[in-house]
Amino acid sequence: MKRFEVDENGFYGRFGGAYVPDKLRPCIEELQNAYLRIMDTEGFKRDYDRLLRHYVGRPSPLYLAERLSDKYGCRIYLKREDLNHTGAHKINNAIGQALIARSMGKRRIIAETGAGQHGVATATVCALMGMECRVYMGRVDVERQQANVRKMEMLGAEVVAVDSGGATLKGAVDAAVDAWCDAPSDSYYLIGSAVGPHPYPDMVARLQSVISEEITRQLMESEGRDYPDYLIACIGGGSNASGTIYHYLDREETRIVLAEAGGMGAGSGRSAATLTVGREGLLHGSRTLVMQDDSGNVIEPYSISAGLDYPGIGPLFAHIAEQGRAVTYAVTDDEALRAAMELTRLEGIIPALESSHALAVLGKVPFGRENVVVLTVSGRGDKDMDTYIKSLPSGESSEGTHNCM
Ligand SMILES: *Cc1c(COP(=O)(O)O)cnc(C)c1O
């Protein structure tokens, strides 16, 4: 029995659904009626598989990190989404949705982006497929993420700076939704995480489920069994996490551990720890947990990692956290920074700040020697070098660089 699958109305338990303005209803219904049918066609499967293999570089390795395993007293495998083209898992979803859009006869892609990672993935895929691309981005983010803005422009996308809604991600989402409402009927809204109205959370989870499908096969090869004792992933909206757990949701022998952004501390008022401090509400078209004040105003989230800096969470995760199917840790900025340094010095892998939140959980779970742990490294750290360099403890950036940890 599948306990955690979405129902026909887009609900996971009481979370999810499709709460959209009337003028968007036809667009959402068109997509609801099309996505499963398209994803089931031979043409889609062939194109998706070919691009994942030869363009993205899949399957991504499942790497047994021996020095990290020694440190934590268990067998830790890293699922290397950081090695994908464009540097993270987001490309899996962008390619899949662009193929779906093309099958629906759409030629223009609308997207929003916070730090610019999803914007770059989308602009990349639009260049690849010869589609028009417009990306909405808060003006504050445009200014602090210049490198990604330049990449998007070089790839041929139009980047629109948004001043409303704090001039960050939330304002960008609102602007993108508005644009979708008013756009010609050959426009498609490409969402970057497992959030938004049905069918986006389910569609994104299915597209990212290539991650857990590969884990199943790769573990069989290396461990002689197809499941781990623990799965660990960081969670902003939930796309890399949903892909990591997809094939294991109904397999209780595998424990699911989520790492969300604790910022300065989950209780500090400066975090993006939605599963820890959020309350039920509506955000971006779905019923889910939302960081909000007593009058229901969305609280501006905070995290050192732009990719986790979101005041909501995918409805699947609101549901499985409530059901006890997943355990959540709120990881602080400092813990994530230390974990990034540790992976770098033990394994020679510089992880994205988002992924570092998942790594920080390793010190919090009481593993047994024989436990097999799979942790998804959702992206690489190139984009975070400025933050890492600024936050290195003084001394470590000069004299101390030769010390091991
Ligand atoms: C965007 C991003 C995330 C967070 O998004 P999810 O949808 O929760 O996966 C995590 N890691 C990296 C590297 C990202 O770019």
The ligand as a Tripos MOL2 file, in Angstrom:
@<TRIPOS>MOLECULE
LIG
   15    15     1     0     0
SMALL
NO_CHARGES

@<TRIPOS>ATOM
      1 C1         18.1280   25.0290   -4.6160 C.3       1 LIG1
      2 C2         19.0500   24.1290   -3.8910 C.ar      1 LIG1
      3 C3         18.6530   23.4010   -2.7570 C.ar      1 LIG1
      4 C4         17.3030   23.5520   -2.1040 C.3       1 LIG1
      5 O1         16.2140   23.2200   -2.8920 O.3       1 LIG1
      6 P1         15.3760   21.8880   -2.7040 P.3       1 LIG1
      7 O2         14.2430   22.0770   -3.6310 O.co2     1 LIG1
      8 O3         14.9590   21.7850   -1.2860 O.co2     1 LIG1
      9 O4         16.2530   20.7550   -3.1100 O.co2     1 LIG1
     10 C5         19.5470   22.5330   -2.1680 C.ar      1 LIG1
     11 N1         20.8080   22.3930   -2.6480 N.ar      1 LIG1
     12 C6         21.2370   23.0790   -3.7310 C.ar      1 LIG1
     13 C7         22.6290   22.8700   -4.1960 C.3       1 LIG1
     14 C8         20.3810   23.9680   -4.3890 C.ar      1 LIG1
     15 O5         20.8190   24.6390   -5.4570 O.3       1 LIG1
@<TRIPOS>BOND
     1     1     2 1
     2     2     3 ar
     3     2    14 ar
     4     3     4 1
     5     3    10 ar
     6     4     5 1
     7     5     6 1
     8     6     7 2
     9     6     8 1
    10     6     9 1
    11    10    11 ar
    12    11    12 ar
    13    12    13 1
    14    12    14 ar
    15    14    15 1
@<TRIPOS>SUBSTRUCTURE
     1 LIG1         1 GROUP 0 **** ****
